């Protein structure tokens, strides 16, 4: 098994080797748009994610590395934007508490 090095110091991205999507067509996870036929593709991609043992680290990676396009960790672009706001606010609170 190849260990992938993360852009985040101190973390390996070996979760990708367990990901349910690793044998899927990548285009499924990066549909053109979010209306019309893309809605079905997004739902199909999320269905793959729901059965994935790497769902949580995938979503964490997407949030930490600001992945704006596609389906990551069972979330679409709009869902990640909302999660990212909450996630960043939590990170700011932790940093503020650590500084005091």
C-alpha positions in Angstrom: 0.0 0.0 0.0 1.3 3.4 -0.9 1.0 6.0 1.9 -0.1 9.4 0.5 1.3 12.5 2.1 -1.2 15.1 3.0 -0.9 18.8 2.3 -1.9 19.1 6.0 1.2 18.6 8.2 1.0 15.5 10.4 -1.6 13.6 8.5 -1.4 10.9 5.9 -4.1 10.5 3.3 -4.3 6.7 3.3 -8.1 7.1 3.6 -8.1 7.4 -0.2 -7.0 3.8 -0.5 -10.2 2.7 1.4 -12.5 5.1 -0.4 -15.6 3.6 -2.1 -15.2 5.9 -5.1 -11.6 4.8 -5.9 -13.0 2.5 -8.6 -15.7 4.8 -9.8 -15.7 7.2 -12.8 -14.4 10.5 -11.4 -16.8 12.4 -13.6 -19.7 11.1 -11.5 -18.3 13.2 -8.6 -17.8 16.3 -10.7 -21.0 16.9 -12.6 -21.4 19.9 -14.8 -23.6 22.2 -12.7 -26.1 21.5 -10.1 -29.4 21.5 -12.0 -31.1 19.3 -14.6 -29.3 16.0 -15.2 -26.5 17.0 -12.8 -29.0 16.5 -9.9 -29.2 12.8 -10.6 -25.4 12.5 -10.9 -24.9 14.3 -7.5 -27.4 12.0 -5.9 -25.7 8.9 -7.4 -22.3 10.2 -6.1 -23.7 10.8 -2.7 -25.1 7.2 -2.7 -21.5 5.9 -3.2 -20.4 8.1 -0.4 -23.1 6.8 2.0 -21.5 3.3 1.8 -17.9 4.6 2.1 -15.7 3.8 5.1 -13.7 6.9 4.4 -16.6 9.4 4.4 -15.5 11.4 7.4 -11.8 11.8 6.5 -12.8 12.7 2.9 -15.1 15.4 4.1 -12.5 16.7 6.5 -9.9 16.8 3.7 -12.4 18.7 1.5 -13.0 21.3 4.2 -9.3 21.7 5.1 -8.2 22.0 1.6 -11.1 24.2 0.4 -12.4 21.8 -2.3 -15.1 23.9 -4.0 -16.1 21.6 -6.8 -17.7 18.2 -6.8 -19.0 15.8 -4.2 -16.7 15.1 -1.3 -17.5 13.2 1.9 -21.2 12.9 0.9 -21.7 16.6 0.4 -22.2 18.8 -2.6 -20.7 22.3 -3.1 -23.5 24.2 -1.4 -23.5 21.9 1.6 -19.7 22.2 2.0 -19.9 26.0 1.9 -22.3 26.0 4.8 -20.2 23.4 6.7 -17.0 25.3 6.0 -18.5 28.5 7.7 -19.4 26.5 10.8 -16.1 24.6 10.7 -14.0 27.8 10.4 -16.0 29.5 13.2 -15.2 26.5 15.5 -11.5 26.7 14.5 -11.5 30.4 15.4 -13.1 29.7 18.8 -10.5 27.0 19.5 -7.6 29.3 18.6 -9.1 32.1 20.7 -9.5 29.8 23.7 -5.9 28.5 23.3 -4.6 32.0 23.2 -6.1 32.9 26.6 
